[in-house]
Amino acid sequence: MRIVAATGNPGKLAELNALSPRGWEVVAQSEFDCGGAQETAVTFVENALIKARHACAHTGLPAIADDSGLEVDALRGAPGVRSARYAGDAATAADNISKLLAELAAVGAVAPAARAARFRCVVVFMRHAADPAPRISCGVWEGRIADAPAGDRGFGYDPVFFVDARGKTAAQLEAAEKNRLSHRGQALRNLSDMLRAESTRTSPSCNSTS
């Protein structure tokens, strides 16, 4: 099945392709000259729905969209839904990381426990733009914010997201290991299980009668 991914982020697209259910061909919305949707909502799930509906409407294909972000306890959940735009609408990942570390320093979050954080992801699958029952799946990855960036893999806040169980930042993990642990990996596996279960329930019986 051909699915459009409602993202312009190449890192996200690579992860979606690696983690999507078997049999899916995930293509970028940019292949259809489809610009990104305006993420005007204040929750991850609403923004994911906006993006998936926009991609369906402009391509005519089923769409998968995710909205995800970093929540830092010492910053009362910021940057949250504004993670990609934390340092401004045109901010780079480095800009966002610099602002994050400065904000933590400003509130005196020095001890590891004070820098607790998590990545949260909501994935939405829509069959068409008017789908009345979009499939919604979530994933959460717990960690903390490192004192300084480390690693050159991944994207976004990965260089400062420290995973205690591995003793590394997300940007120091191999892609396969990150996908096993990450918020997006969890959400996509949950979605795959959900769709597989639905397919099993709706499949016709193979029993024959004579």
C-alpha positions in Angstrom: 0.0 0.0 0.0 1.3 3.4 -0.9 1.2 5.9 2.0 2.1 9.5 2.0 4.2 10.7 5.0 3.1 14.1 6.1 6.5 15.5 6.9 9.3 17.4 5.2 11.9 16.3 7.7 14.2 13.8 6.1 15.2 12.3 9.5 11.6 11.6 10.3 10.9 10.2 6.8 13.8 7.7 7.2 12.5 6.6 10.6 8.9 6.2 9.2 10.2 4.1 6.4 12.2 1.9 8.7 9.4 1.4 11.2 6.2 1.3 9.1 4.1 -1.8 8.8 5.3 -4.4 6.3 3.9 -3.9 2.8 3.8 -0.1 3.1 5.6 2.1 0.6 6.0 5.4 2.4 6.6 8.4 0.2 7.2 12.0 1.1 4.5 14.6 0.6 7.1 16.7 -1.2 6.9 14.2 -4.1 3.4 15.6 -4.7 4.3 19.3 -4.5 2.4 19.3 -1.2 3.5 21.9 1.2 3.3 21.4 5.0 0.2 22.1 7.0 -0.1 24.9 9.5 0.4 23.4 12.9 -2.0 25.7 14.8 -3.1 23.3 17.6 -1.9 23.2 21.2 -1.7 19.4 21.5 0.4 16.7 19.7 -2.7 14.7 18.7 -4.5 17.7 17.1 -1.4 18.7 15.1 -0.9 15.2 13.9 -4.5 15.1 12.7 -4.1 18.4 10.9 -1.0 17.2 9.1 -2.5 13.8 8.1 -5.8 15.3 6.8 -3.8 17.9 4.8 -1.6 15.2 3.2 -4.7 13.1 2.3 -6.5 16.0 0.8 -3.6 17.1 -1.4 -2.5 13.7 -2.6 -5.5 11.4 -2.6 -3.5 8.8 -0.7 -3.8 7.4 2.8 -1.5 9.4 5.1 0.6 8.9 8.1 1.6 11.8 10.3 3.3 12.2 13.5 3.6 15.1 15.9 6.3 14.8 18.5 8.3 16.9 20.8 10.5 17.1 23.9 9.0 17.7 27.4 11.4 18.9 30.1 10.1 18.8 33.7 12.2 21.7 34.9 10.6 23.9 32.1 7.1 22.7 32.9 6.8 20.6 29.8 8.5 23.0 27.4 9.3 23.1 24.6 6.5 20.6 24.0 4.5 21.1 20.8 6.8 24.0 19.9 9.9 21.8 19.9 10.7 22.4 16.3 10.2 26.1 16.6 11.5 26.7 20.2 14.0 29.3 19.2 11.8 30.8 16.4 10.0 29.7 13.3 13.2 29.6 11.3 15.3 28.0 14.0 17.8 25.2 13.3 18.3 22.2 15.6 21.4 23.9 16.9 19.4 27.0 17.7 16.8 25.0 19.6 19.4 23.1 21.6 21.2 26.3 22.5 18.0 27.9 23.8 17.1 24.7 25.7 20.4 24.6 27.5 20.3 28.3 28.3 16.8 28.0 29.7 17.8 25.1 32.0 20.8 27.1 33.2 18.5 30.0 33.9 16.3 27.9 36.2 19.2 26.3 37.9 18.5 22.7 36.7 22.0 21.3 37.2 21.5 17.9 38.9 20.6 15.0 36.6 17.2 14.5 38.3 16.4 18.2 37.7 17.0 17.6 34.0 14.4 14.8 33.5 12.8 14.8 30.1 10.9 12.7 27.6 10.2 12.6 24.0 6.5 12.1 23.2 5.1 11.1 19.9 1.6 10.8 18.5 1.2 9.0 15.1 -2.0 9.3 13.1 -3.1 7.1 10.2 -5.9 8.3 7.9 -7.4 6.4 5.0 -8.7 9.5 3.4 -9.2 13.2 4.2 -12.8 12.6 5.5 -11.8 9.5 7.5 -14.2 9.6 10.5 -12.1 7.2 12.6 -8.4 8.0 12.2 -6.1 5.5 14.0 -4.1 7.1 16.7 -1.1 5.7 18.5 1.3 7.1 21.1 4.8 6.5 22.4 7.0 8.0 25.2 10.8 7.8 25.6 12.1 8.8 29.0 15.5 10.3 29.5 17.2 13.6 30.7 19.0 16.5 29.1 22.8 16.3 28.9 25.0 19.1 29.9 26.3 19.5 26.3 25.6 17.9 22.9 27.2 14.6 22.0 26.9 12.4 18.9 26.3 13.1 15.2 23.4 10.7 14.5 19.7 11.4 14.6 18.2 14.9 14.4 16.5 17.5 16.5 17.3 17.3 20.2 18.9 13.9 19.9 22.4 15.2 20.8 21.3 16.4 24.2 18.8 13.6 25.0 20.7 11.3 27.4 19.5 7.7 27.7 20.7 6.5 31.1 20.1 2.8 30.3 22.6 3.1 27.4 24.9 5.7 28.9 24.6 7.7 25.6 22.7 10.4 24.0 20.1 9.5 21.3 22.5 10.9 18.7 25.2 8.4 19.8 22.9 5.4 19.2 22.9 3.3 16.1 19.7 3.8 14.0 18.4 0.3 14.7 18.9 0.7 18.4 17.3 4.1 18.5 14.3 2.8 16.6 13.8 0.0 19.1 13.8 2.4 22.0 12.4 5.6 20.7 9.0 7.3 21.1 8.4 7.1 17.4 9.4 3.5 17.2 6.9 2.6 20.0 4.1 4.6 18.4 4.6 3.0 15.0 4.8 -0.5 16.4 1.6 0.1 18.3 0.0 1.4 15.1 1.2 -1.6 13.1 -0.3 -4.0 15.8 -3.6 -2.1 15.7 -3.9 -2.3 11.9 -2.8 -5.9 11.9 -5.5 -6.8 14.4 -8.1 -4.9 12.5 -7.1 -6.7 9.3 -7.4 -10.1 11.0 -10.9 -9.3 12.3 -12.2 -8.2 8.9 -10.6 -10.9 6.8 -13.1 -13.3 5.3 -13.1 -16.9 6.6 -11.0 -19.4 4.8 -13.4 -22.2 5.7 -15.2 -23.8 2.8 -18.4 -25.8 2.8 -19.4 -28.6 0.4 
